[in-house]
Amino acid sequence: VPDAVIAAAGPERAPLGRPQLLVLLKLDEELRVTQPQLLALAAQLQAGKGLTVVGSVIPGDLPQDQPRARAAEQV
């Protein structure tokens, strides 16, 4: 499983030619981004235009791990 994935939508999916990126990052046990350089790369690719969506998957049981999930939202 890769540590992170960057996906870009082609021009046929981007309204008005604005680039769109989806960045999926892995977090460590302390909910820190393991590869922050990928966020810098996404910023360079966007050049201040378009939409970047950043997300992460946190394994576990949501009712039991809800405080951890809320903390990850703040990262």
N, C-alpha and C positions, 0 to 999 in steps of 0.2 A: 504494500500500500504506500503510495507516495506521501511525503510529508505535506505537500501542498499542490494545488492544482490551479492553473490560471486558464480560463476559457474566454475566448473572444467571439462575439457574434459578428457575422459577416455583414456587409453593407445592406443586404436584403432584409435584415432584421433590425437594423438600427434606424430609428426615425430621424429624419432630417440629417442623416449622415453623421450623427454623433456616436462615437464608439462606446460600446458597452463591455464591461469586464466583470466576470465573476471570479473571485479569489477565495478559495477554500484553504484555510490554514489549520495546522495542527497546534494545539495548545499543550503545554507541559502540565505537570501535576499542580503547579501553582498558578495555572491559568494565564501563563505568559506565552506570547507568540514564539514558536521555536525558530522561525525563519523570517525575521522582520525585513530582511532585504527584499523579500517578495512584494511587500507593500511599497517599497521604494521603486521597484521595477514597474509595478502597476501605475504608480503616479507618473513615472516617465513615459509610459506607453500612452497614457491619457492626455498628457500635456495640458492639464487643466480643463479639459473638455470631456463631455460625455458622462456616463454613469459608471461608478464602480460599486459593486456589492461585495462585501466581505463577510464570510461566515465560517463557522466551525461546527463540527459535530461532537457533542459530548455524550459518550456512552453512559448508560445508567438508567435507573428507574426515575421518571420525572417526579412523581409525588415525593419520593424519598430524597432525590438529589436537587430539588427545586432551589434551595439556597445557593448551591454551587452554580446552577444554571443562571441565576440572577446575577451572581458575581461575574460570570463570564460575559454577560451582556455589557458590563462596564469596561471591558478590556478594549 
